[in-house]
């Protein structure tokens, strides 16, 4: 299982992982992961993985209050406490606004971050998980 270091929390439902890790995470096939390079033309995920860019992860199926609101600032502080500087694993579900949309788990305790943000009162489900 590959883990990734959270370098920054952007808002209550978006975080950033380090560039080197994000490049490897963008590789889709086992062969690409093995050789550390894509075997096909650039996709949106590979564009995000440019060595000088951080990869942004949007927590799937949740909405946190906006930046600049008291509730939004609380959500940011809570997510920073949960993740900043810590390791995570994630399961990508797509790309939206140059962010990888994903379910995220804190490692090694496997806390499902998307759910903990909702159950702690810092976000709401936009689409509940099945």
N, C-alpha and C positions, 0 to 999 in steps of 0.2 A: 504494500500500500504506500503510495507516494504522498508525502505531506508537503505543505506549502506554508511559508511564514507570512503572516499578515503584517504588512509594513505600515498600513494606515487605515483608519476608519473614516470614510468620507461623510456618510450620513447614517441614519438609523437602519438602512437596508442596503448599503453599498460599502464594500471594503476593497482594499488594494493588496495584491500579493507581489512579491519581489520579481524583477525582470527575468532573472535566470530561471527561476522556477516556472514562471508563466510560459516561457518559451517551450519548456519540456511538457507542460500540461496541455499545450495546444496541439501536440502531435497525437494524431488519432489512431493510427494502426500500430500493432506491436512492432513491426519492422521500423517504423519511424521513431518509436520510443527507443528502440535498441540502438539505432545509428545516430539518434539525436538530431535528425534533419527531416524535413518534409520530402515526400516523394512526388508531390503533385504541385499544381499551381497554387498561388496564394488564395486562401479563404479568409473570411472575416476573422476567424479565430487566430489564424497565423499572422494577420495584419496586427492584431492586438499584441502579438508576442514579439514584436520588434525588440532587439536587445536594449534599446534606450527607453523603452516604454514600460510602465508598470501595467499589470493586467488588473482591470477592475472587475469585481464580482458583484452582481446584483442578487440579493437573496430572493429565491424563487417563491412566488405565491404569497408574498407579504407586502404590506404598505406601512411604512413608519411615518409619523408626522414630519412635516417639512422643517428644513433648517431655518433657524430664526424664530421658531415658536418655542415656548417653554417646554412643551411635550417633546418636540423634536430634539432639543438640546439634551433632555433627559435620556432619550433613546440613543443618542450619539455617545453620551458618557457611559451608558450601560454596555453598549456594544464594544466600546474601547476596553472596558474592564474585562469583558468576556474574551476578547480576541487579540487586541493589539500586541504585537511581538510574540504571539503564540502560534502554534502549528495548527493547521486545518487540513481536512481533505474535502473534496467537493465532487459533485456529480453534475456536469454541465447539461443544460436542457436546451440551450440556444444562445442567440446573440440579440441584444437590444441596446440601441444607442451606444455602440462600441463597448458594451459590457457583456461579460459572460453571465448568463442567467443560470443559477445553480442552487441545488440543495447543498448546504455546508454543515460539516461536523467538526467540532473542536477535537483535536487529537492530543493525548491518547485516551481521554475519557469518553469519547464518542457522543458528546452532547450535541443534539440536533439544533443548531443555532437558529434556523428559521422558526422552529416551534417555540424555542425558549424566548425569543423576542415577543411572540404573541402571548404566551402563557404568563410572561412577566408583566404584561400590560403595556409594552413599549411599541407594539405594532398590531396590525389587524390582518387577518387572512384576506387576500384578494381572491384566492381560489383555495379552499381547504384541501390539504393533501388527501389522497385516497389510500 
